[in-house]
Amino acid sequence: MKRLAIYAHFGTSPQVATHVLFHLRHLTELGCEICFVSNSEIASPGQTALKALCRQIGVRPNTGLDFAMWQRALEEINLARYDELILTNSSIIGPLQPLAPLWQNPAVAGSDFWSLTDNDDWIPHFQSYFLVFGPRVIHSPRFKEFWRGVLPYRSRLQVIHSYELGLTTWLTEGGFTGKAVFSQEAILSAFRASRNVLQRAADKRRFLAHLYRQRELPPRDTTRIYPDLLLARGMPYLKVAVLRERTFRMSPALGFALLEKYGLPPEILADLRREFPIAAGPQP
């Protein structure tokens, strides 16, 4: 199995974060060749560390987000040389658990492409922070046609609507089968089944309080609302967004507690606490 991973790096600093290098090392241990694409210049120490892990390093303007970065790398790669493609990015921290068992998970057995999680916001789709495509997809004209059409939108919402949602639809309409390892419905069902009467009442109060404050339904994104349930089922990553923002069920402090519980190396945890100092402190 010849496996390629393209890593889209979102940086506001020329330094490469330790959690990014940690992720890249684990991808190499999985047998991946890595193409690293960044939206920011990389300082010399980071360049040295990346060269030890990546076959190719590129920098491009900060437009189009991860899809434009993946497109840039794919323009320079002959996918015919590979049996599998992984698209991932720096919006996740980990792995906190082994990656290899994901490929044996029965939830994605026989699929042409798969994701870790799915989401039904707007339309059902696979979340794009970690996508895996098999040979039937990556050697197809339809896959190449999708990437030729990617435009460097500046709007994050436009990228999500056109490409994160669009890629799932484009491939399934083309006859390819896709699945999620940790489906949204399975996680939501597991949460509901775990709650007793008093807990369900408390959940309803939190739901109504969010609705009153925000004037909108709370998100159903399991990576941000139920990361503890995902990790308990073998999910290898925590979203960086958990360390930035509170939701009606999860706080940054709880996110840090999960990273510690699942054994993120202390030096990386310390770096993240420096990066998110307010989030790491006491929560209201």
CYANA upper distance limits for C-alpha pairs under 8 A (distance plus 0.5 A):
  1 MET  CA     82 TYR  CA      8.22
  1 MET  CA     83 ASP  CA      6.42
  1 MET  CA     84 GLU  CA      7.97
  2 LYS  CA     31 GLY  CA      8.19
  2 LYS  CA     32 CYS  CA      7.97
  2 LYS  CA     81 ARG  CA      8.07
  2 LYS  CA     82 TYR  CA      5.53
  2 LYS  CA     83 ASP  CA      5.74
  2 LYS  CA     84 GLU  CA      7.09
  3 ARG  CA     31 GLY  CA      7.06
  3 ARG  CA     32 CYS  CA      5.45
  3 ARG  CA     33 GLU  CA      6.88
  3 ARG  CA     82 TYR  CA      6.32
  3 ARG  CA     83 ASP  CA      6.47
  3 ARG  CA     84 GLU  CA      5.35
  3 ARG  CA     85 LEU  CA      6.46
  3 ARG  CA     86 ILE  CA      8.16
  4 LEU  CA     32 CYS  CA      5.66
  4 LEU  CA     33 GLU  CA      5.36
  4 LEU  CA     34 ILE  CA      6.49
  4 LEU  CA     35 CYS  CA      8.20
  4 LEU  CA     82 TYR  CA      7.19
  4 LEU  CA     84 GLU  CA      6.81
  4 LEU  CA     85 LEU  CA      5.44
  4 LEU  CA     86 ILE  CA      6.66
  5 ALA  CA     27 LEU  CA      8.07
  5 ALA  CA     32 CYS  CA      6.39
  5 ALA  CA     33 GLU  CA      6.57
  5 ALA  CA     34 ILE  CA      5.35
  5 ALA  CA     35 CYS  CA      6.82
  5 ALA  CA     85 LEU  CA      6.30
  5 ALA  CA     86 ILE  CA      4.96
  5 ALA  CA     87 LEU  CA      6.34
  5 ALA  CA     88 THR  CA      7.79
  6 ILE  CA     34 ILE  CA      6.27
  6 ILE  CA     35 CYS  CA      5.24
  6 ILE  CA     36 PHE  CA      6.50
  6 ILE  CA     37 VAL  CA      7.95
  6 ILE  CA     70 TRP  CA      6.97
  6 ILE  CA     73 ALA  CA      7.72
  6 ILE  CA     85 LEU  CA      8.25
  6 ILE  CA     86 ILE  CA      6.79
  6 ILE  CA     87 LEU  CA      5.63
  6 ILE  CA     88 THR  CA      6.86
  7 TYR  CA     34 ILE  CA      7.59
  7 TYR  CA     35 CYS  CA      6.67
  7 TYR  CA     36 PHE  CA      5.41
  7 TYR  CA     37 VAL  CA      6.64
  7 TYR  CA     70 TRP  CA      8.09
  7 TYR  CA     87 LEU  CA      6.82
  7 TYR  CA     88 THR  CA      5.60
  7 TYR  CA     89 ASN  CA      5.55
  7 TYR  CA     90 SER  CA      7.95
  8 ALA  CA     36 PHE  CA      6.84
  8 ALA  CA     37 VAL  CA      5.61
  8 ALA  CA     38 SER  CA      6.48
  8 ALA  CA     66 ASP  CA      5.97
  8 ALA  CA     69 MET  CA      6.46
  8 ALA  CA     70 TRP  CA      7.11
  8 ALA  CA     87 LEU  CA      8.42
  8 ALA  CA     88 THR  CA      6.86
  8 ALA  CA     89 ASN  CA      4.94
  8 ALA  CA     90 SER  CA      6.96
  9 HIS  CA     36 PHE  CA      7.71
  9 HIS  CA     37 VAL  CA      6.45
  9 HIS  CA     38 SER  CA      4.99
  9 HIS  CA     39 ASN  CA      6.96
  9 HIS  CA     66 ASP  CA      8.25
  9 HIS  CA     89 ASN  CA      6.29
  9 HIS  CA     90 SER  CA      5.74
 10 PHE  CA     38 SER  CA      6.60
 10 PHE  CA     39 ASN  CA      6.18
 10 PHE  CA     40 SER  CA      7.66
 10 PHE  CA     65 LEU  CA      8.47
 10 PHE  CA     89 ASN  CA      8.28
 10 PHE  CA     90 SER  CA      6.78
 10 PHE  CA     91 SER  CA      8.38
 11 GLY  CA     16 VAL  CA      8.27
 11 GLY  CA     38 SER  CA      7.50
 11 GLY  CA     39 ASN  CA      6.75
 11 GLY  CA     40 SER  CA      5.95
 12 THR  CA     40 SER  CA      7.23
 13 SER  CA     40 SER  CA      7.58
 13 SER  CA     41 GLU  CA      8.36
 13 SER  CA     42 ILE  CA      8.40
 14 PRO  CA     40 SER  CA      6.96
 14 PRO  CA     41 GLU  CA      5.89
 14 PRO  CA     42 ILE  CA      4.94
 14 PRO  CA     43 ALA  CA      5.51
 14 PRO  CA     46 GLY  CA      8.36
 15 GLN  CA     42 ILE  CA      6.65
 15 GLN  CA     43 ALA  CA      6.32
 15 GLN  CA     45 PRO  CA      8.31
 15 GLN  CA     46 GLY  CA      6.52
 16 VAL  CA     20 VAL  CA      7.25
 16 VAL  CA     21 LEU  CA      7.81
 16 VAL  CA     42 ILE  CA      7.54
 16 VAL  CA     43 ALA  CA      8.45
 16 VAL  CA     46 GLY  CA      5.90
 17 ALA  CA     21 LEU  CA      7.26
 17 ALA  CA    271 ASP  CA      8.47
 18 THR  CA     22 PHE  CA      6.62
 18 THR  CA    268 ILE  CA      6.34
 18 THR  CA    271 ASP  CA      7.82
 19 HIS  CA     23 HIS  CA      6.71
 19 HIS  CA     93 ILE  CA      6.66
 19 HIS  CA     94 GLY  CA      7.50
 19 HIS  CA    268 ILE  CA      6.49
 20 VAL  CA     24 LEU  CA      6.81
 20 VAL  CA     90 SER  CA      6.89
 20 VAL  CA     93 ILE  CA      8.06
 21 LEU  CA     25 ARG  CA      6.67
 21 LEU  CA     49 ALA  CA      8.22
 21 LEU  CA     50 LEU  CA      8.02
 22 PHE  CA     26 HIS  CA      7.04
 22 PHE  CA     94 GLY  CA      7.71
 23 HIS  CA     27 LEU  CA      6.90
 23 HIS  CA     93 ILE  CA      7.82
 23 HIS  CA     94 GLY  CA      6.32
 23 HIS  CA     95 PRO  CA      6.83
 24 LEU  CA     28 THR  CA      6.87
 24 LEU  CA     34 ILE  CA      8.29
 24 LEU  CA     53 LEU  CA      7.33
 25 ARG  CA     29 GLU  CA      6.85
 25 ARG  CA     53 LEU  CA      7.20
 26 HIS  CA     30 LEU  CA      6.79
 26 HIS  CA     95 PRO  CA      7.83
 27 LEU  CA     31 GLY  CA      7.20
 27 LEU  CA     32 CYS  CA      6.14
 27 LEU  CA     34 ILE  CA      8.27
 28 THR  CA     32 CYS  CA      5.37
 28 THR  CA     33 GLU  CA      7.10
 28 THR  CA     34 ILE  CA      7.87
 28 THR  CA     53 LEU  CA      7.51
 30 LEU  CA     99 LEU  CA      8.03
 30 LEU  CA    100 ALA  CA      7.40
 33 GLU  CA     54 CYS  CA      7.24
 33 GLU  CA     55 ARG  CA      6.85
 34 ILE  CA     53 LEU  CA      7.70
 34 ILE  CA     54 CYS  CA      5.26
 34 ILE  CA     55 ARG  CA      6.19
 34 ILE  CA     56 GLN  CA      7.37
 35 CYS  CA     54 CYS  CA      6.34
 35 CYS  CA     55 ARG  CA      6.43
 35 CYS  CA     56 GLN  CA      5.26
 35 CYS  CA     57 ILE  CA      6.52
 35 CYS  CA     58 GLY  CA      8.41
 35 CYS  CA     73 ALA  CA      7.45
 36 PHE  CA     54 CYS  CA      7.04
 36 PHE  CA     56 GLN  CA      6.61
 36 PHE  CA     57 ILE  CA      5.25
 36 PHE  CA     58 GLY  CA      6.72
 37 VAL  CA     57 ILE  CA      6.36
 37 VAL  CA     58 GLY  CA      5.17
 37 VAL  CA     59 VAL  CA      6.14
 37 VAL  CA     60 ARG  CA      7.81
 37 VAL  CA     69 MET  CA      6.48
 37 VAL  CA     70 TRP  CA      7.97
 37 VAL  CA     73 ALA  CA      7.59
 38 SER  CA     57 ILE  CA      8.44
 38 SER  CA     58 GLY  CA      6.77
 38 SER  CA     59 VAL  CA      5.31
 38 SER  CA     60 ARG  CA      6.87
 38 SER  CA     69 MET  CA      7.82
 39 ASN  CA     59 VAL  CA      6.27
 39 ASN  CA     60 ARG  CA      5.80
 39 ASN  CA     61 PRO  CA      6.05
 39 ASN  CA     62 ASN  CA      5.36
 39 ASN  CA     69 MET  CA      8.34
 40 SER  CA     59 VAL  CA      6.92
 40 SER  CA     60 ARG  CA      7.79
 40 SER  CA     61 PRO  CA      7.96
 40 SER  CA     62 ASN  CA      7.86
 41 GLU  CA     59 VAL  CA      7.00
 42 ILE  CA     46 GLY  CA      6.51
 42 ILE  CA     47 GLN  CA      6.62
 43 ALA  CA     47 GLN  CA      6.73
 44 SER  CA     48 THR  CA      6.81
 45 PRO  CA     49 ALA  CA      6.86
 46 GLY  CA     50 LEU  CA      6.54
 47 GLN  CA     51 LYS  CA      6.56
 48 THR  CA     52 ALA  CA      7.17
 49 ALA  CA     53 LEU  CA      7.49
 50 LEU  CA     54 CYS  CA      6.25
 50 LEU  CA     57 ILE  CA      8.09
 51 LYS  CA     55 ARG  CA      7.56
 51 LYS  CA     56 GLN  CA      8.23
 51 LYS  CA     57 ILE  CA      8.10
 58 GLY  CA     73 ALA  CA      8.34
 60 ARG  CA     69 MET  CA      7.75
 63 THR  CA     68 ALA  CA      7.54
 63 THR  CA    152 PRO  CA      5.65
 63 THR  CA    153 TYR  CA      6.41
 63 THR  CA    154 ARG  CA      5.59
 64 GLY  CA     68 ALA  CA      5.16
 64 GLY  CA     69 MET  CA      7.80
 64 GLY  CA    151 LEU  CA      7.17
 64 GLY  CA    152 PRO  CA      4.35
 64 GLY  CA    153 TYR  CA      5.03
 64 GLY  CA    154 ARG  CA      6.14
 64 GLY  CA    155 SER  CA      8.14
 64 GLY  CA    156 ARG  CA      8.19
 64 GLY  CA    159 VAL  CA      7.07
 65 LEU  CA     69 MET  CA      7.03
 65 LEU  CA    152 PRO  CA      8.12
 65 LEU  CA    153 TYR  CA      8.33
 65 LEU  CA    154 ARG  CA      8.15
 65 LEU  CA    156 ARG  CA      7.71
 65 LEU  CA    159 VAL  CA      7.85
 66 ASP  CA     70 TRP  CA      6.56
 66 ASP  CA     89 ASN  CA      7.57
 67 PHE  CA     71 GLN  CA      6.53
 67 PHE  CA    150 VAL  CA      7.73
 67 PHE  CA    159 VAL  CA      8.08
 67 PHE  CA    163 TYR  CA      7.66
 68 ALA  CA     72 ARG  CA      6.65
 68 ALA  CA    150 VAL  CA      7.14
 68 ALA  CA    151 LEU  CA      7.43
 68 ALA  CA    152 PRO  CA      6.28
 69 MET  CA     73 ALA  CA      7.02
 70 TRP  CA     74 LEU  CA      6.64
 70 TRP  CA     87 LEU  CA      7.81
 71 GLN  CA     75 GLU  CA      6.72
 71 GLN  CA    147 TRP  CA      6.44
 71 GLN  CA    148 ARG  CA      8.30
 71 GLN  CA    150 VAL  CA      7.67
 72 ARG  CA     76 GLU  CA      7.66
 73 ALA  CA     77 ILE  CA      7.08
 74 LEU  CA     78 ASN  CA      8.21
 74 LEU  CA     79 LEU  CA      8.39
 78 ASN  CA     82 TYR  CA      8.48
 79 LEU  CA    138 ILE  CA      7.16
 79 LEU  CA    139 HIS  CA      7.27
 80 ALA  CA    138 ILE  CA      8.47
 80 ALA  CA    139 HIS  CA      6.79
 82 TYR  CA    135 PRO  CA      8.09
 83 ASP  CA    134 GLY  CA      6.89
 83 ASP  CA    135 PRO  CA      5.51
 84 GLU  CA    132 VAL  CA      7.67
 84 GLU  CA    133 PHE  CA      6.21
 84 GLU  CA    134 GLY  CA      5.29
 84 GLU  CA    135 PRO  CA      6.25
 84 GLU  CA    138 ILE  CA      7.84
 85 LEU  CA    132 VAL  CA      6.27
 85 LEU  CA    133 PHE  CA      5.68
 85 LEU  CA    134 GLY  CA      7.22
 85 LEU  CA    138 ILE  CA      7.71
 86 ILE  CA    130 PHE  CA      7.43
 86 ILE  CA    131 LEU  CA      6.08
 86 ILE  CA    132 VAL  CA      5.06
 86 ILE  CA    133 PHE  CA      6.98
 87 LEU  CA    128 SER  CA      8.14
 87 LEU  CA    129 TYR  CA      7.73
 87 LEU  CA    130 PHE  CA      6.18
 87 LEU  CA    131 LEU  CA      5.64
 87 LEU  CA    132 VAL  CA      7.06
 88 THR  CA    128 SER  CA      7.71
 88 THR  CA    129 TYR  CA      5.46
 88 THR  CA    130 PHE  CA      4.95
 88 THR  CA    131 LEU  CA      7.00
 89 ASN  CA    129 TYR  CA      6.11
 89 ASN  CA    130 PHE  CA      7.70
 90 SER  CA    129 TYR  CA      8.49
 91 SER  CA    129 TYR  CA      7.29
 91 SER  CA    239 LYS  CA      6.38
 91 SER  CA    240 VAL  CA      5.92
 91 SER  CA    241 ALA  CA      7.90
 92 ILE  CA    129 TYR  CA      7.77
 92 ILE  CA    237 TYR  CA      6.44
 92 ILE  CA    238 LEU  CA      6.06
 92 ILE  CA    239 LYS  CA      4.86
 92 ILE  CA    240 VAL  CA      5.86
 93 ILE  CA    237 TYR  CA      5.93
 93 ILE  CA    238 LEU  CA      5.70
 93 ILE  CA    239 LYS  CA      6.62
 93 ILE  CA    240 VAL  CA      6.85
 94 GLY  CA    236 PRO  CA      6.78
 94 GLY  CA    237 TYR  CA      5.35
 94 GLY  CA    238 LEU  CA      7.21
 94 GLY  CA    264 LEU  CA      7.78
 95 PRO  CA     99 LEU  CA      7.49
 95 PRO  CA    236 PRO  CA      5.23
 95 PRO  CA    237 TYR  CA      5.77
 96 LEU  CA    236 PRO  CA      5.41
 96 LEU  CA    237 TYR  CA      6.46
 96 LEU  CA    259 LEU  CA      8.07
 96 LEU  CA    262 TYR  CA      6.29
 96 LEU  CA    263 GLY  CA      7.07
 96 LEU  CA    264 LEU  CA      6.72
 97 GLN  CA    234 GLY  CA      7.29
 97 GLN  CA    235 MET  CA      7.68
 97 GLN  CA    236 PRO  CA      5.24
 97 GLN  CA    237 TYR  CA      8.31
 97 GLN  CA    262 TYR  CA      8.03
 98 PRO  CA    236 PRO  CA      7.25
 99 LEU  CA    103 TRP  CA      8.45
 99 LEU  CA    236 PRO  CA      7.22
100 ALA  CA    104 GLN  CA      8.11
101 PRO  CA    105 ASN  CA      6.94
102 LEU  CA    181 VAL  CA      7.94
103 TRP  CA    108 VAL  CA      8.25
104 GLN  CA    108 VAL  CA      8.50
104 GLN  CA    109 ALA  CA      7.76
105 ASN  CA    109 ALA  CA      7.17
105 ASN  CA    181 VAL  CA      7.51
107 ALA  CA    179 LYS  CA      7.63
107 ALA  CA    180 ALA  CA      7.47
107 ALA  CA    181 VAL  CA      5.89
107 ALA  CA    182 PHE  CA      8.30
108 VAL  CA    114 TRP  CA      7.07
108 VAL  CA    178 GLY  CA      8.20
108 VAL  CA    179 LYS  CA      6.00
108 VAL  CA    180 ALA  CA      6.99
108 VAL  CA    181 VAL  CA      6.43
111 SER  CA    176 PHE  CA      8.35
111 SER  CA    177 THR  CA      5.69
111 SER  CA    178 GLY  CA      5.88
111 SER  CA    179 LYS  CA      6.97
112 ASP  CA    133 PHE  CA      6.83
112 ASP  CA    134 GLY  CA      5.89
112 ASP  CA    135 PRO  CA      8.24
112 ASP  CA    136 ARG  CA      7.03
112 ASP  CA    137 VAL  CA      6.93
112 ASP  CA    176 PHE  CA      6.39
112 ASP  CA    177 THR  CA      5.72
112 ASP  CA    178 GLY  CA      6.41
113 PHE  CA    131 LEU  CA      7.91
113 PHE  CA    132 VAL  CA      6.00
113 PHE  CA    133 PHE  CA      4.81
113 PHE  CA    134 GLY  CA      6.30
113 PHE  CA    137 VAL  CA      7.75
113 PHE  CA    176 PHE  CA      8.09
113 PHE  CA    177 THR  CA      7.08
113 PHE  CA    178 GLY  CA      5.39
113 PHE  CA    179 LYS  CA      7.44
114 TRP  CA    126 PHE  CA      8.26
114 TRP  CA    131 LEU  CA      6.43
114 TRP  CA    132 VAL  CA      5.78
114 TRP  CA    133 PHE  CA      7.14
114 TRP  CA    178 GLY  CA      5.69
114 TRP  CA    179 LYS  CA      5.43
114 TRP  CA    180 ALA  CA      6.07
114 TRP  CA    181 VAL  CA      7.84
115 SER  CA    126 PHE  CA      6.40
115 SER  CA    127 GLN  CA      7.18
115 SER  CA    128 SER  CA      7.81
115 SER  CA    130 PHE  CA      6.48
115 SER  CA    131 LEU  CA      5.20
115 SER  CA    132 VAL  CA      6.78
115 SER  CA    178 GLY  CA      8.42
115 SER  CA    179 LYS  CA      7.06
115 SER  CA    180 ALA  CA      5.30
115 SER  CA    181 VAL  CA      6.90
116 LEU  CA    126 PHE  CA      8.40
116 LEU  CA    127 GLN  CA      8.00
116 LEU  CA    130 PHE  CA      6.95
116 LEU  CA    131 LEU  CA      7.75
116 LEU  CA    180 ALA  CA      5.74
116 LEU  CA    181 VAL  CA      5.40
116 LEU  CA    182 PHE  CA      6.30
116 LEU  CA    183 SER  CA      8.32
116 LEU  CA    235 MET  CA      8.09
117 THR  CA    126 PHE  CA      6.72
117 THR  CA    127 GLN  CA      6.38
117 THR  CA    180 ALA  CA      5.66
117 THR  CA    181 VAL  CA      6.79
117 THR  CA    182 PHE  CA      5.70
117 THR  CA    183 SER  CA      6.05
117 THR  CA    184 GLN  CA      7.15
117 THR  CA    222 THR  CA      8.31
117 THR  CA    223 THR  CA      8.23
118 ASP  CA    124 PRO  CA      7.61
118 ASP  CA    125 HIS  CA      6.14
118 ASP  CA    126 PHE  CA      4.77
118 ASP  CA    127 GLN  CA      5.85
118 ASP  CA    180 ALA  CA      6.46
118 ASP  CA    182 PHE  CA      8.10
118 ASP  CA    183 SER  CA      6.27
118 ASP  CA    184 GLN  CA      6.26
119 ASN  CA    123 ILE  CA      8.36
119 ASN  CA    124 PRO  CA      6.17
119 ASN  CA    125 HIS  CA      6.13
119 ASN  CA    126 PHE  CA      6.84
119 ASN  CA    127 GLN  CA      7.17
119 ASN  CA    184 GLN  CA      6.68
119 ASN  CA    220 ARG  CA      7.83
119 ASN  CA    221 ASP  CA      6.65
119 ASN  CA    222 THR  CA      8.27
120 ASP  CA    124 PRO  CA      4.54
120 ASP  CA    125 HIS  CA      6.86
120 ASP  CA    220 ARG  CA      8.26
121 ASP  CA    219 PRO  CA      8.48
121 ASP  CA    220 ARG  CA      7.93
123 ILE  CA    165 LEU  CA      7.62
124 PRO  CA    165 LEU  CA      8.09
125 HIS  CA    164 GLU  CA      7.80
125 HIS  CA    165 LEU  CA      5.91
125 HIS  CA    168 THR  CA      6.10
125 HIS  CA    169 THR  CA      7.92
126 PHE  CA    164 GLU  CA      7.79
126 PHE  CA    165 LEU  CA      7.84
126 PHE  CA    168 THR  CA      6.78
126 PHE  CA    179 LYS  CA      8.46
126 PHE  CA    180 ALA  CA      7.48
127 GLN  CA    131 LEU  CA      8.25
127 GLN  CA    164 GLU  CA      7.32
128 SER  CA    164 GLU  CA      6.61
133 PHE  CA    137 VAL  CA      6.63
133 PHE  CA    138 ILE  CA      6.91
134 GLY  CA    138 ILE  CA      6.88
135 PRO  CA    139 HIS  CA      6.25
136 ARG  CA    140 SER  CA      6.83
137 VAL  CA    142 ARG  CA      8.37
137 VAL  CA    143 PHE  CA      6.72
137 VAL  CA    176 PHE  CA      7.75
138 ILE  CA    143 PHE  CA      6.52
138 ILE  CA    144 LYS  CA      8.08
139 HIS  CA    143 PHE  CA      7.96
140 SER  CA    144 LYS  CA      7.31
141 PRO  CA    145 GLU  CA      6.56
142 ARG  CA    146 PHE  CA      6.86
142 ARG  CA    171 LEU  CA      8.10
142 ARG  CA    174 GLY  CA      7.73
143 PHE  CA    147 TRP  CA      7.27
143 PHE  CA    171 LEU  CA      7.94
144 LYS  CA    148 ARG  CA      6.85
145 GLU  CA    149 GLY  CA      7.10
146 PHE  CA    150 VAL  CA      7.39
146 PHE  CA    167 LEU  CA      7.92
146 PHE  CA    170 TRP  CA      8.14
150 VAL  CA    163 TYR  CA      8.01
153 TYR  CA    158 GLN  CA      7.22
153 TYR  CA    159 VAL  CA      6.82
154 ARG  CA    158 GLN  CA      8.31
154 ARG  CA    159 VAL  CA      8.39
155 SER  CA    159 VAL  CA      6.92
156 ARG  CA    160 ILE  CA      6.77
157 LEU  CA    161 HIS  CA      6.64
158 GLN  CA    162 SER  CA      6.39
159 VAL  CA    163 TYR  CA      6.03
159 VAL  CA    164 GLU  CA      7.41
160 ILE  CA    164 GLU  CA      5.26
160 ILE  CA    165 LEU  CA      6.67
161 HIS  CA    165 LEU  CA      5.88
161 HIS  CA    166 GLY  CA      7.12
162 SER  CA    166 GLY  CA      5.67
162 SER  CA    167 LEU  CA      8.49
163 TYR  CA    167 LEU  CA      5.90
164 GLU  CA    168 THR  CA      7.53
165 LEU  CA    169 THR  CA      7.12
166 GLY  CA    170 TRP  CA      6.35
167 LEU  CA    171 LEU  CA      6.65
168 THR  CA    172 THR  CA      6.66
168 THR  CA    178 GLY  CA      8.32
169 THR  CA    173 GLU  CA      6.40
170 TRP  CA    174 GLY  CA      6.71
171 LEU  CA    175 GLY  CA      7.12
171 LEU  CA    176 PHE  CA      6.04
171 LEU  CA    177 THR  CA      8.29
172 THR  CA    176 PHE  CA      5.45
172 THR  CA    177 THR  CA      6.55
172 THR  CA    178 GLY  CA      7.53
182 PHE  CA    186 ALA  CA      7.43
182 PHE  CA    187 ILE  CA      7.49
182 PHE  CA    230 LEU  CA      7.67
182 PHE  CA    233 ARG  CA      8.48
182 PHE  CA    235 MET  CA      8.04
183 SER  CA    187 ILE  CA      6.92
184 GLN  CA    188 LEU  CA      6.62
184 GLN  CA    221 ASP  CA      8.34
184 GLN  CA    222 THR  CA      6.92
185 GLU  CA    189 SER  CA      6.44
186 ALA  CA    190 ALA  CA      6.58
187 ILE  CA    191 PHE  CA      6.72
187 ILE  CA    222 THR  CA      7.77
187 ILE  CA    226 TYR  CA      8.27
187 ILE  CA    229 LEU  CA      7.45
187 ILE  CA    230 LEU  CA      7.65
188 LEU  CA    192 ARG  CA      6.74
188 LEU  CA    222 THR  CA      8.36
189 SER  CA    193 ALA  CA      6.60
190 ALA  CA    194 SER  CA      6.74
191 PHE  CA    195 ARG  CA      7.20
191 PHE  CA    229 LEU  CA      8.06
195 ARG  CA    199 GLN  CA      6.02
195 ARG  CA    200 ARG  CA      6.40
196 ASN  CA    200 ARG  CA      6.60
197 VAL  CA    201 ALA  CA      6.81
198 LEU  CA    202 ALA  CA      6.82
199 GLN  CA    203 ASP  CA      6.59
200 ARG  CA    204 LYS  CA      6.69
201 ALA  CA    205 ARG  CA      6.88
202 ALA  CA    206 ARG  CA      6.81
203 ASP  CA    207 PHE  CA      6.61
204 LYS  CA    208 LEU  CA      6.65
205 ARG  CA    209 ALA  CA      6.55
206 ARG  CA    210 HIS  CA      6.64
206 ARG  CA    248 PHE  CA      6.67
206 ARG  CA    249 ARG  CA      8.32
207 PHE  CA    211 LEU  CA      6.73
207 PHE  CA    218 PRO  CA      7.63
207 PHE  CA    248 PHE  CA      7.48
208 LEU  CA    212 TYR  CA      6.59
209 ALA  CA    213 ARG  CA      6.67
210 HIS  CA    214 GLN  CA      6.26
210 HIS  CA    215 ARG  CA      8.13
210 HIS  CA    216 GLU  CA      8.27
210 HIS  CA    217 LEU  CA      8.06
210 HIS  CA    218 PRO  CA      7.15
210 HIS  CA    248 PHE  CA      6.93
211 LEU  CA    215 ARG  CA      5.58
211 LEU  CA    216 GLU  CA      5.88
211 LEU  CA    217 LEU  CA      6.23
211 LEU  CA    218 PRO  CA      7.42
212 TYR  CA    216 GLU  CA      8.39
218 PRO  CA    248 PHE  CA      7.99
219 PRO  CA    225 ILE  CA      8.30
220 ARG  CA    225 ILE  CA      7.56
221 ASP  CA    225 ILE  CA      6.67
221 ASP  CA    226 TYR  CA      8.50
222 THR  CA    226 TYR  CA      5.43
222 THR  CA    227 PRO  CA      7.04
222 THR  CA    230 LEU  CA      8.23
223 THR  CA    227 PRO  CA      5.64
223 THR  CA    230 LEU  CA      7.92
223 THR  CA    238 LEU  CA      7.74
223 THR  CA    239 LYS  CA      7.02
224 ARG  CA    239 LYS  CA      7.52
224 ARG  CA    241 ALA  CA      7.64
224 ARG  CA    242 VAL  CA      6.30
224 ARG  CA    247 THR  CA      7.94
224 ARG  CA    250 MET  CA      7.76
225 ILE  CA    247 THR  CA      7.09
225 ILE  CA    248 PHE  CA      8.14
225 ILE  CA    249 ARG  CA      6.47
225 ILE  CA    250 MET  CA      6.37
226 TYR  CA    230 LEU  CA      6.96
226 TYR  CA    249 ARG  CA      8.23
226 TYR  CA    250 MET  CA      7.94
227 PRO  CA    231 LEU  CA      6.57
227 PRO  CA    238 LEU  CA      7.22
228 ASP  CA    232 ALA  CA      6.66
228 ASP  CA    258 LEU  CA      7.59
229 LEU  CA    233 ARG  CA      6.93
230 LEU  CA    234 GLY  CA      7.05
230 LEU  CA    235 MET  CA      5.68
231 LEU  CA    235 MET  CA      5.02
231 LEU  CA    236 PRO  CA      7.09
231 LEU  CA    237 TYR  CA      8.01
238 LEU  CA    242 VAL  CA      7.88
238 LEU  CA    255 GLY  CA      8.34
238 LEU  CA    259 LEU  CA      8.15
239 LYS  CA    243 LEU  CA      8.28
240 VAL  CA    244 ARG  CA      7.45
241 ALA  CA    245 GLU  CA      6.66
242 VAL  CA    246 ARG  CA      7.63
242 VAL  CA    250 MET  CA      7.92
242 VAL  CA    251 SER  CA      7.34
242 VAL  CA    252 PRO  CA      6.08
242 VAL  CA    255 GLY  CA      6.37
243 LEU  CA    251 SER  CA      7.84
243 LEU  CA    252 PRO  CA      4.68
243 LEU  CA    253 ALA  CA      7.81
243 LEU  CA    255 GLY  CA      6.36
243 LEU  CA    256 PHE  CA      7.51
243 LEU  CA    276 PHE  CA      7.49
243 LEU  CA    279 ALA  CA      6.61
243 LEU  CA    280 ALA  CA      8.00
244 ARG  CA    252 PRO  CA      6.62
244 ARG  CA    276 PHE  CA      7.58
244 ARG  CA    279 ALA  CA      6.64
245 GLU  CA    251 SER  CA      7.26
245 GLU  CA    252 PRO  CA      6.85
245 GLU  CA    279 ALA  CA      8.28
246 ARG  CA    250 MET  CA      6.38
246 ARG  CA    251 SER  CA      4.98
246 ARG  CA    252 PRO  CA      6.77
247 THR  CA    251 SER  CA      6.84
250 MET  CA    254 LEU  CA      6.99
250 MET  CA    255 GLY  CA      7.89
251 SER  CA    255 GLY  CA      6.85
251 SER  CA    283 GLN  CA      7.86
252 PRO  CA    256 PHE  CA      6.83
252 PRO  CA    279 ALA  CA      5.75
252 PRO  CA    280 ALA  CA      6.81
252 PRO  CA    283 GLN  CA      8.34
253 ALA  CA    257 ALA  CA      6.82
253 ALA  CA    279 ALA  CA      6.88
253 ALA  CA    280 ALA  CA      5.85
253 ALA  CA    281 GLY  CA      7.21
253 ALA  CA    282 PRO  CA      7.48
253 ALA  CA    283 GLN  CA      7.17
254 LEU  CA    258 LEU  CA      6.75
255 GLY  CA    259 LEU  CA      6.93
256 PHE  CA    260 GLU  CA      6.78
256 PHE  CA    269 LEU  CA      8.37
256 PHE  CA    280 ALA  CA      7.31
257 ALA  CA    261 LYS  CA      6.56
258 LEU  CA    262 TYR  CA      6.61
259 LEU  CA    263 GLY  CA      6.87
259 LEU  CA    264 LEU  CA      6.04
259 LEU  CA    269 LEU  CA      7.91
260 GLU  CA    264 LEU  CA      6.33
260 GLU  CA    266 PRO  CA      8.37
260 GLU  CA    269 LEU  CA      7.94
264 LEU  CA    268 ILE  CA      7.38
264 LEU  CA    269 LEU  CA      6.93
265 PRO  CA    269 LEU  CA      6.83
266 PRO  CA    270 ALA  CA      6.54
267 GLU  CA    271 ASP  CA      6.81
268 ILE  CA    272 LEU  CA      6.76
269 LEU  CA    273 ARG  CA      6.72
270 ALA  CA    274 ARG  CA      6.86
271 ASP  CA    275 GLU  CA      6.76
272 LEU  CA    276 PHE  CA      6.53
273 ARG  CA    277 PRO  CA      5.84
273 ARG  CA    279 ALA  CA      8.45
273 ARG  CA    280 ALA  CA      6.26
276 PHE  CA    280 ALA  CA      6.60
277 PRO  CA    281 GLY  CA      7.01
279 ALA  CA    283 GLN  CA      8.06
